[in-house]
Amino acid sequence: MIERNHERNDMNREYVEAYVPDKRQLAAYVNIAKGSERTMAQFANACGVSASTLSRIANYKITKPLSVELVQSIVKNAVDPKRINYESIMRANGMIPKDRQERRDPAGNHFMERHESRMELGANVENTIMQELYARGHMLQFFSRLPFDEMPKSRFGLRRYSSFAIHIQGYEPRYWNFVVNSMRFRKDDDEQLSEDKKMFIRMTMDRYAPVFLQDAWEPESMKDIKTTFVLVDSEAFALLKDLLGHARVNTDMSIILVDTEKREVVTEFSIPRKDGKRSTSIFMEDKIAVSDEDDDFEMWYDPDNGID
């Protein structure tokens, strides 16, 4: 254990880029390292960088991985070194130890590539949604998945899906649950496109049926949850919108389309409710201007909730 802890904090270890940086985790780590007694300017001074450099991280404004020197400075100047370690921040920075990458089994490269591609897409979607919400001035509490332990269990044993969830201060329902579907249609061949659409409908209905059954049979267990299905393909979004556009549900549900290249939420469609209620998309709110020097960034975080 001592040897492992030393390895996790070994700053002489060489790292290589492997994933897209996780802006949420990096922002949380900066706040953990800063502590509650220091301003961002004071922490930046200790790290030997400008306050705007750290504020950009906290405000989700980074566009590339942090430099190794900056990460090391954040770790070295953390208010409580026990709550933070070098390897965890480097992993949030999208980097892994070079020796670990070299130890991978070449025979498993195809599977590993697909896994890493899904991981990168998931981080991209998560970063985009969090950044879009923060850009509208909202305080967020992040959950690496819906906190099922705090919710009524399904009487029928229906399974719940969750890619990640958030709580927005001042908004109802209490939890906003996101379910990410990473499927992209092959548009270069009409026959393949047709097959992809059929597979998408079949897989989507099979996977999400428990969500709609729970909404129909025991809506009281979902009254504190808004469920949003996230699509990254415009044709998949249009198809699902067409399928569910005439549905009538008891609880808040929606579909959103995320452009992973532009890193923006393109649109959100609210699935009609039986009671006729339809909320306005939070993504339609105006964005607010936030200065890089702004030291008022606030995001609730839990070190045991998705952060090592």
C-alpha angles and dihedrals in degrees: 000000000000090000091050093049090050090051092051090055098039104125092185090067114108118239132195133198113262109151142021109275116263102234094190094056093043090052091049092048092052090053092047091049092046094051127203097279098059131067119229089252091055092048091047090052090053089050093048095240136105121274089240090060093060093037090057089057092047091046094052092246101128116117100187139023118293117254117262089240092056093049091049091050091051091051095045093050098042113134090229113025091190091068096054139043135191099238093052093053091045089052090051085049088060095254134119132189111279092226090055091053091049092052093060116118108254090212089062095050095107093052091043092050092053091046092049091046090055091045091051093047091049092051090047092052093045093048091048095051094045092047092049091052094045090049086063092055100255126151109226138197111202128211122189084219137355109292095243093176090067094053136075112267120240111261088215096048092247114174121240123212125212131168090177138324140210140194118217115206111246095013132108140247095052097231129041108201120198123201111191122209109192098186117132122193121235100237099177093080125044093210093050090046090053091049091047091053092050091049091047093053093046096046094042095050093045093048099042099037092098090057093055093041090054090048089052101039104033110013091159089072090058100042092107094049135080110197120206125185110211120210127186097190119074094213091049088051092050092048094050091045089053091048095049100030091094096041122109118213134183099221136043113287133158145167123228132190118217122197101213093191097052089032096226140120104250099191145334125218119198114217107232116259126221091236092054095244115143123176125213114251113258087217088067091066117105117262117241127226112249120188120223086234092057108124096183098088110140127184125158113230138176117210089212094050106082097320120100 
